């Protein structure tokens, strides 16, 4: 089922559902003018480790308190979060089918310093688009609309603590091989990292 236009939030190594929406929609807008929404995919992703799902979180600074616009959310470098993230990713996916093909590209995203969260997320998104050979493009909003009337709004529907809405998109998650499938049942809607390392560029067929 194809839709004409969607509105997404910025996201850190977005979940598979995010990319499913992205690849199935001709026109994609990413919100740049909203206030920061905590505990969302904007600064976190979920990978699968030998101990089960693990949430990786980017520590951030709200330059204007609770009303800080998303484009003014700074990355907090007071902790070695980059090393912690990469160690977890490497441990989780070192034995996956495509880790050796994509590890350098993903690790490079952790070595390049970005001041703003939205800039890091954009580079991650562009990198994933390139690796998966996604043809769609996106633009950013120029003003904030609380209730957009000309597109499907996924800014807050794609959320770690919310059930995916079914009325706009018929979300389905075909199972694929996951590294720890001998320990856990299939884990759906993980970070795009899980699909990329396990399925490579063929992952786009599942999206």
N, C-alpha and C positions, 0 to 999 in steps of 0.2 A: 504493500500500500504506500503510495507516494503522496507527500504533502508539499505544498508550494513554498512555505516559508516558516521557519522556526526561530525562536529566540532562546539561546543557551547562555549559561553563566560561563565565565572563565573557569578552567579546571586544571588540576595538577595530575598528570598522567590519568586522564579521565577514564571512567568505567566504560565497559563495552556498550552499554545502552546509549551513552553519549555519542559514541561513534556510529552506532546504528542509526540514530536520528540524523547525524551529520551526513552520512553517506546516502540516505534515502530522501534527502530534501534538496531541491534545486537552489534555494536561497537560504543561507544561514547567517543569522546575526548573533554576535556575542556581546553580552551586556558589559559596558565599560563605565556607566554612570551611576550604578546602584551603590548603596552603602554596603560595606563588607558584611557578609553573612557567615558567622562562625559555625564550626562543626559541620562544614559542608565539603563538597569535593573541590572547592576553590583552592584549598591548601592541603588536601589530603587524598591519599589513594589507598587501595587495599590490595595486597598481594597474597599469594598462598605460600606458606612456609611449611617446614616439617612439623611445626607445632600448630598448624591451622592458619586461618586468615590473620594477617597482620596489617594494621593501619600505619602508614608512614605519613607523618605530619611535618609540614614546613612551619617552623616558628615564625611569627610575624609581629610587626609593630604597627599599631594604629596611630598614625601621625596626628589624627584629629579626634581621638577618643572613639566612642561607639558610633559616631556618625561619619567615620572616615570612608570616603569613596573608595571603591575597589581599586581604582587606578593609583591611589595614594597609599596603598598598603605596602609597607616596606618589609623586606625579609630580615629577620633577626639572625645575625651571624654570631651571637654570643655563645652558641653551643656548636659542637662539631656535627651538626645534623647531616651534612653532606656525606661525611664518612660513614655515619651510622646507617643512612639510607642505602648507600651503595653496598656496604657489607651485607645488609639484609637481602638486597636484590641478588647479589652474587651467590649467596648461600642458598637462596630459594630456587634459582633458575640455572645454576651452573651445569646441571645435568639435563637441561631441557634441549630439545632438538635444534633450536636455532640460536642458542645463547652465544655461541662463538661468532655468529654472523652479525649480531646486533649489539653485542656488549660494548664495543668501543664507542659506537654512536651514542648509546644511552649514557655511558660513563662520562662522555665529553660534556653532556648537559650538566653534570654535577661539578665539573672543574671550572666551567665558565661562570664568573660572578655576575649576578644581576642584582640591582638594588631593589627593583620593584617586582612584586609577585606576578603581576599581570604580564610583565615582559618575559619572565621565565616560563610561564604557562604558554605564552604564544610560541616561544621557540620549541617547547616540547611538542605542542600541537603540530607545528610545521614539520618537525622531524618525524613524528608518527605518520602524518599524511604522506610524506615522501617514502617512508619504509613500506607502508601498506599500499602505495600507489593509488591513493584516493584522488579522484579528479575534482571533487567539489571544492569550492572556495568559500571564504567567509569574510564578512566585514564587521566593524564594531559600531555600536550605537553612538550617536552624537548627543542624545538627550535621554533622560529617564522617563519612562511611561509606566505608571503603576499597573495599569491594565491595558496592554497593547491590544488593539482591535484587529490588526491585519495579519497576525501570525499566531502560531501555537506557542504558548509560553512554557518553556521547560526550565526556567531559571531556578525555581525552587522545587520542582517536581522530581528532578533527578537528584536525590539526596540520600546519604547513607542510612538515614533513619526512617525513610518513607518507602511505602510500597509503590512500585512503578505504576503510573496511570495507564489504563488499558483502553480508554475510550478514544484517545487520539491516535496512538500507535499500538498495533498488536505485537507487543514485545514477546519474543520467543528466544530462548537461549539454547540452540543446538549444542549438544555435548561434544566436547573435543577432549583429546588426551591431555591430562594435567600431570605434572611431575609426581605428585603425591597421591595419585588415584588409588594406590594400594592401601592408603591410610584413611582417606576421607572420601565421602561421596562427592559427586561433581559440584563444584562451587561456581555458581553463576554470577555474572555481572561484576567480576573482579576488574582491576585496572587493566587497561589495554596492554600493559606489559605482559600480563599472563597470556593473553592471546598471541601476542607478537612472538614471545619466546617459545611458545609451544607449537604454533601453527605457521609462523613466518608470514610471508606475503599472501599465503593462501587464506589467512584470517579474514581478508576482505569478503570472501565468499560467505562466511558465517554472519557477517554484519548485515 
